Amino acid sequence: MLEASMLAGMAISNARTTAAHAISYPMTVFFRVPHEIACGIVLTPLIRYNSGAMDSVKEQVLLENLGFKTMNELAHVVECLNERIKLPVCLRDLGIRQANLATIVSNGARPDRINNNPREITPSDIKNMLEEILEWIELGPLCHLP
């Protein structure tokens, strides 16, 4: 684990993080949400938001290597995996309410952390994504994983 952690740190120091990390930091700092859970809960709206932002050839190579046809399919499988491992599926499960979103947005939209996102992302975009995952939505029978 120590070596994996070190290699991950080296990779992040070169590539920097994208929006999932930028948005997750204020959740961890202000609302004590573990970093990996905060990243996981915002991942699916970000996958959908970033769909089509990459060069289409690169996006297709990525999807083929991951075994998916579309970014929406990838996002759906991530949602189902999150549900399967009992990751909280909404911000309310983490104690975050509508009134808290402004804190997450203002602290999560820092250019030094968010400018590496494949698609330009504004504070308004972040707020919309957070509102999308504020309430619980049951995926239930829609989740078909091998």
C-alpha positions as CSV (number, residue, x, y, z in Angstrom):
1,M,0.0,0.0,0.0
2,L,2.9,2.3,0.8
3,E,4.4,1.9,-2.6
4,A,1.0,2.3,-4.3
5,S,0.3,5.5,-2.4
6,M,3.7,6.9,-3.3
7,L,3.2,6.1,-7.0
8,A,-0.3,7.6,-7.0
9,G,1.2,10.8,-5.4
10,M,3.9,10.9,-8.0
11,A,1.3,10.6,-10.8
12,I,-1.0,13.3,-9.3
13,S,2.0,15.6,-9.0
14,N,2.6,15.4,-12.7
15,A,-0.9,15.1,-14.1
16,R,-2.7,17.1,-11.4
17,T,-6.2,16.2,-10.3
18,T,-9.5,17.0,-12.1
19,A,-12.9,18.1,-10.9
20,A,-13.7,15.0,-8.8
21,H,-10.9,15.8,-6.5
22,A,-11.5,19.6,-6.6
23,I,-15.1,19.2,-5.6
24,S,-14.3,16.5,-3.0
25,Y,-11.8,18.5,-1.0
26,P,-14.4,20.9,0.6
27,M,-16.6,17.9,1.4
28,T,-13.8,16.4,3.3
29,V,-12.6,19.6,5.0
30,F,-15.9,21.1,5.9
31,F,-18.2,18.1,6.2
32,R,-15.8,15.3,7.2
33,V,-16.7,13.1,4.2
34,P,-13.8,10.7,3.6
35,H,-12.0,11.7,0.5
36,E,-12.6,8.5,-1.5
37,I,-16.3,8.7,-0.8
38,A,-16.5,12.3,-1.8
39,C,-14.7,11.6,-5.1
40,G,-16.9,8.5,-5.7
41,I,-20.2,10.3,-5.2
42,V,-19.3,13.1,-7.7
43,L,-17.8,10.8,-10.3
44,T,-20.9,9.8,-12.2
45,P,-22.2,13.3,-12.8
46,L,-18.7,14.3,-13.9
47,I,-18.4,11.4,-16.3
48,R,-21.7,12.5,-17.9
49,Y,-20.7,16.2,-17.8
50,N,-17.3,15.5,-19.5
51,S,-18.9,13.2,-22.2
52,G,-17.8,14.5,-25.6
53,A,-15.2,16.8,-24.2
54,M,-12.3,14.7,-25.3
55,D,-11.2,14.2,-28.9
56,S,-13.7,11.6,-30.2
57,V,-10.9,9.2,-31.1
58,K,-9.4,9.4,-27.7
59,E,-12.8,9.0,-26.1
60,Q,-13.5,5.9,-28.2
61,V,-10.1,4.4,-27.3
62,L,-10.8,5.0,-23.7
63,L,-14.3,3.4,-23.9
64,E,-13.1,0.4,-25.9
65,N,-10.3,-0.2,-23.4
66,L,-12.8,-0.1,-20.5
67,G,-15.3,-2.2,-22.4
68,F,-18.1,0.4,-22.9
69,K,-19.8,1.9,-25.9
70,T,-20.8,5.3,-24.5
71,M,-19.8,7.5,-21.6
72,N,-23.3,7.3,-20.3
73,E,-23.0,3.5,-20.1
74,L,-19.7,3.9,-18.2
75,A,-21.4,6.4,-15.8
76,H,-24.3,4.0,-15.2
77,V,-21.9,1.1,-14.4
78,V,-20.0,3.3,-12.0
79,E,-23.3,4.2,-10.3
80,C,-24.2,0.5,-10.0
81,L,-20.8,-0.3,-8.6
82,N,-21.1,2.5,-6.1
83,E,-24.5,1.1,-5.1
84,R,-23.1,-2.5,-4.9
85,I,-20.3,-1.5,-2.5
86,K,-22.8,0.5,-0.5
87,L,-21.2,3.9,-1.3
88,P,-23.6,6.7,-0.3
89,V,-25.7,7.6,-3.3
90,C,-26.6,11.1,-2.4
91,L,-25.2,14.1,-0.5
92,R,-28.0,13.9,2.1
93,D,-26.6,10.5,3.1
94,L,-23.4,12.4,4.0
95,G,-25.2,15.1,6.0
96,I,-24.8,17.6,3.2
97,R,-27.9,19.8,2.6
98,Q,-28.9,22.4,0.0
99,A,-27.6,25.2,2.2
100,N,-24.2,23.6,2.2
101,L,-23.7,23.5,-1.6
102,A,-22.4,27.1,-1.8
103,T,-19.5,26.2,0.5
104,I,-18.6,23.2,-1.6
105,V,-18.9,25.2,-4.9
106,S,-16.9,28.2,-3.7
107,N,-14.1,26.1,-2.3
108,G,-14.3,23.4,-5.0
109,A,-14.1,25.7,-8.0
110,R,-10.4,26.7,-7.4
111,P,-8.7,27.1,-10.8
112,D,-5.5,25.5,-9.5
113,R,-7.4,22.3,-9.0
114,I,-10.2,22.3,-11.6
115,N,-8.5,23.6,-14.7
116,N,-7.2,20.2,-15.6
117,N,-10.8,18.9,-16.2
118,P,-11.4,17.8,-19.8
119,R,-14.2,20.3,-20.2
120,E,-14.4,23.8,-18.8
121,I,-16.4,23.8,-15.7
122,T,-18.0,26.8,-13.9
123,P,-19.3,27.2,-10.4
124,S,-22.8,27.0,-11.8
125,D,-22.0,23.7,-13.5
126,I,-20.7,22.4,-10.1
127,K,-23.8,23.5,-8.3
128,N,-26.0,21.8,-10.9
129,M,-24.1,18.5,-10.5
130,L,-24.3,18.7,-6.7
131,E,-28.0,19.3,-6.9
132,E,-28.3,16.3,-9.2
133,I,-26.9,14.1,-6.4
134,L,-28.4,15.9,-3.4
135,E,-31.4,13.6,-3.2
136,W,-31.5,9.8,-3.1
137,I,-32.5,8.1,-6.3
138,E,-33.0,4.3,-6.2
139,L,-31.2,2.6,-9.1
140,G,-32.4,-0.9,-8.0
141,P,-33.4,-3.1,-10.9
142,L,-31.7,-0.8,-13.4
143,C,-28.3,-2.0,-12.2
144,H,-27.3,-5.1,-14.1
145,L,-23.7,-5.9,-13.5
146,P,-21.9,-9.2,-14.4
